Amino acid sequence: MTTRLASAALALLLSACATRPALQIDTSHVSQNQDSRVQFLVLHYTVLDFDKSLKVLTTGGRVSSHYLVSDKPVRTYRLVDENRRAWHAGPSSWGSHANLNSASIGIEIVHPGYTDTPQGRVYAPFPPAQVDEVIQLVRDIVARHNIRPDRIIGHADIAPGRKQDPGPSFPWKRLADAGLIPWPDAALLDYKRQSWSLQPLPDAAWAQARLAQIGYAVPRSGTLDAATREVISTFQMKYRPADYRGELDVETVALLDTVTTPGAMKLRTLPSDAARTAAGANGSDY
């Protein structure tokens, strides 16, 4: 009797499920209060050749990126859909944001990294054609997700000391020349350089405050400790790649002062951008 009752109940449940209409979601109303989940764009290098890079990023290595840019030949590969989270940033932070995997797109660039020699660490150059490809890819991603220019950053920026990529040989200035990232105003930097050369340099606490203002995770110890030097070195790799020893010298102080001065980080406007802006103001579909 119990078995027959259970069977009858199951049959009734299955019958109800079979006759229940499929879920229908009305998408005719769209909120204006939204933006892309992608808030950051993070550049990396692989320290491996293309075949090994592809294997690590697509198999069970617990690491991935949305894109991989090869070198020979230069080509862009999409490995993770932009709507999904790739595992490229690891423990990371920029300003008040942490664990950037959840809010970023990662680009891995095939590159051998550095070699330690008796004369010091030597970073391999990036082929110009590969940099051109990266710039085109960055421009495409930024346009679709409206990523702020100051949030196009390197892996080293969000994990100083732990990571060095994309390294001092990566030409950040080319991204600035392409109108993708802001760059220190040259005239103001020259003024700051001259000014600081005539007075005592600020202390470590000043440098730590300025680095934190930019977005770096930096100790606030008030001393020029090893961790602070790592952050200074990371900063120098981007803005003064010829010397990234982590010293708080006149050039570095002037750069920190300029970068943190309101309005001193200039974003280059390209002729095409100006034309597009003017066309939009005139109501054109350009």
N, C-alpha and C positions, 0 to 999 in steps of 0.2 A: 504493500500500500504506500509506504513512504517513498519507495523508488518511483512509483507511478506519479505521485504528487510532485516530486522533484523534476521529473521529466516534463510534466505538464507546465510547471512554472518556467522551466528553461525554454520550452517551445513558445510560451507566451511572450517571454522577454525577447527572443529572437524575432518574433513576429512584429513586436513594437519597433525594434531597431530597423527592421526592413522597411517599415512604412514611414519612418521619420524622415522628413524632407532634409536634403543636404543643406549644410550651413551656407547661407548667402550673406556676404558682407557688402554693404553699400559704401562705395568709394566716391560718391558724388560730392562730398564735402571735404575740403582739404584745409587744414589749419595753416595760417600764415606764420605761426610761432614755431619755427623749426629751422634747423640747419643740418649740414652734413655731420655725421659722426666722426669724420676725419678732420682733425684739428691740426695735425702735425705731419710733416714729411721728413723722414729720416734717411740719410745717405750712409752707406756702409761700403767697405771693400771686403773681399772674400778670403784673401791670403791663399787662394787655391787657383788652379787652372780651371777652365770652363767645365770640363767633364766632371772633375771632383766637386766643383761648386754645385753643379746641377744635382749630383747624387746626394750630397749632404742636405741640400735645401728641399729635396723632394721625397726622401726616404725617411727612415726611422731615426734620424739624428736629433729630433726634438728641436729643430731650428728651421725657420722658413722665412720667406719674404714675398711680398706681392710681386716684385719684379726682379729680374736678373738681367744685367746688361753685359753681354760678352764683349771680347776684345778682338778675336780673330776667327771669323769676321765680326764686325760690330753689328749686334742685333739685340733687340729687346724681347725678353720672354716673360709672359705673365704666368706666375706659378700659383698664386692665390688670388681669388676674386676679391676685389676691393671691398665688397660688402662683408667679407669675413675677416677675422683677426688672424694675422700672421705672427709668428713667434720670432721676432727679430730684435726687439729692444732689450729684453731681459729686465733686471732691476734698473730702473731709470727714473729720471725726474727732470723737469724743466719748469722753473718757477714754482707755482703751486700745484702743478700737475705731476702725477706719479704713475708708474706702471703704464708707459706710453703705448704698449702694444694695443691697448683697447681703443686708442684714439689717434692712430697714426697709420700711414702707409710707409712700407719699407722698400727701399731700392738697394739691392746688392750689386756692386760693380766688380766684375772679375779683375783682380789686381793681386800681384804677389806680396804686397805689403812692404816690409823693410828687411834689410840685411844688416846685422851687426858686424862691423869691420874694425880693424885696429885704429882706423881714423875716426870711428864713431858710427852711429846708426845712419844708414842710407836708405831712403825711401825711393822706390821706383817711380818714374814719371807715369802719368796717365796719357795714353795716346789721344791726340787732339780730336780724332774722329769719334772716339768713345765719349769724350766730354761733350761733343756736339750732340750725341745721341741722348746723353743724360739730360742735357739742357732741354731738348725737345720733349723728353718724357716728363720732366718736372713741370714744364709749362703746361702740358696737357692735363696733368693731374691737378695742378693748382687751379686751372680754369674751371674744371668740373666741380671741385670741392670748395673753391673760394678760400684756400688756405692762406693765412696771413703770411706776408713775406718774412717776418721775424720768427716764424715757426718752421722754416725750412732749415734744418739743422743736421749736424753730423752725429754719429753714434757716440763719438768722444764727448760731444757737448752734453749729452744726457747721462753719460756714465764716465766722467773724467777719472783718469787713473786706471780704471778697469778696462777701458777701451781706448784705442788710438785712431780708429778709422773715421773718416777716410784719409786721415794723415795730412802732414804738411805739404805734400806734393799735389794734393787735390786743389785745383784752381778756383777757389771760392770767388775770386775777383771776376772771373768770367761769368759766373751766375749774376753777380752785381751788374756787370756790363750788359747782360741780357735783360736787365730790369726785373729780375726775380727776387733778389734779396737786397736789403738796404746796406749801404756802405758808409764808413765814416767820411764826413765832409773834409776834403783835402785842405782847404784853407784854414778851417778851424783846427784841424790836427796840427798843422804847421805852427799855428799860433800857440797851441797848448805845448807843443814840443819846446819851443823857444822859452816859454814862460817857466816851465818846470826845470829847464836847464839852469835857471838863475836862482833857484830856491831849493831848500831841503826837500827831498822826496817824502811823500806821506808814508805812514807806517802800515803794517800788515792789516790792521783793523780796517783802515780806509780801503785797501785793496779788496779785502773780503766783502765789505759792504757793497762795493761797486760790482764785483763779480756776481754776488747774489741778486743785485738789482737787474742785471742782464738776464739771469735765469739759472745760472750754474748752482749746483749743490756744492757748497763750499763751507769748510769749518768756520766758526766765528770765534776762534781761539785768541785772536789778537796777536798771534805769532806767525812767522813765516815758516810753518811746519811743512812736512813732506806732502801732506794732502793738499795744502794750499798751493804749493809749488806745482803739483800735478794739474790743478785747475788753471793756474796761470799759464802753464805750458800748453794746455788745450786751447786757451784763448789765443795765445801767440801763434799756434799752428794755423789758425784761420786768418788772423789779421797781420801777422808778422812772421811768416813761415821761414824766413831766412835764419831766425834765431829763436828757438823755442826751449831754452834751457830752464825756464821757470823763474828767471831773475826779475826782480821788480826794478827795472832800470827806467831811464828817462822816457824812452820810446814807448815802453809798456804802460807807464803811468799816463802819458799823454793819450795813448789809445783808450785806456780805461776811462779817462776823464771825458774824452770826446764821445765815445760810444754811449755813455750814460748822460750826456747833455741833451735835454729835450730839443728835438728838431735837428739834431746833428747827424742822424743816420738818414742818408738820402737814398731815395729809391729812384733809379733812373727811369725816365719816361721815354720810350722808344717812339720813333715817328709813327709806326703803325698804331701804337696805343693812343697817341694824340689824335690821329685821324679817326679812330674808332670812337673816342670820347666826343669829338666834335660832331660826328655823324649821329651819335645817339642823342646829343643835345638838340639836333635839328629834326629829330623825329624820323631819321632814316632807318631802314632795315639793315644797314651795312653791318 
